[in-house]
């Protein structure tokens, strides 16, 4: 397609739109991971009964982010390992 009157190519405009959508989705996933991690740490500190469920939810969030390449798979493994370690220590 031809250039627009603004002087920008349509492909560049589309790429910017796509980048904004992807950034928004990635931020949502990282926010979920952060919140899930906080809940696990909080329930580990309290030695709460819901610790096992919280850990399962956090692992799920981390795996989903790794699957979608939002975080590196080794980063995901490290986060899961540290959460499990904290959960086991709380028991």
C-alpha positions, -999 to +999 in steps of 0.1 A: +000+000+000+011+036-006+024+059+020-001+080+040-001+117+040+015+116+075+047+103+059+045+069+077+041+036+059+010+016+067+031-014+076+049+006+103+015+018+117+002-018+118+034-030+135+030-003+161-007-015+167+004-051+170+032-042+194+008-023+217-016-052+218+012-077+226+027-054+253-006-051+269-012-089+270+023-096+283+019-070+311-013-087+321+005-121+323+034-108+343+011-090+367-008-123+372+026-140+380+035-113+405+002-114+423+002-152+425+037-152+438+028-127+465-002-148+476+020-179+479+046-161+499+019-146+522+002-179+528+036-195+534+044-169+560+010-175+577+013-213+572-022-211+557-043-241+547-047-227+512-010-228+505-012-259+483-039-243+461-021-210+459+011-228+448-008-247+421-023-215+408+010-197+408+027-226+389-001-225+364+003-188+358+041-192+354+037-221+330+012-202+308+036-172+306+065-195+297+044-213+270+035-179+254+072-169+256+065-139+279+092-152+302+120-176+295+114-212+303+145-213+326+132-182+345+098-200+349+116-231+363+136-210+387+105-191+399+085-224+404+115-240+422+118-211+446+081-210+454+081-248+460+111-244+483+093-217+503+061-237+505+080-268+517+098-248+543+065-234+556+050-269+562 
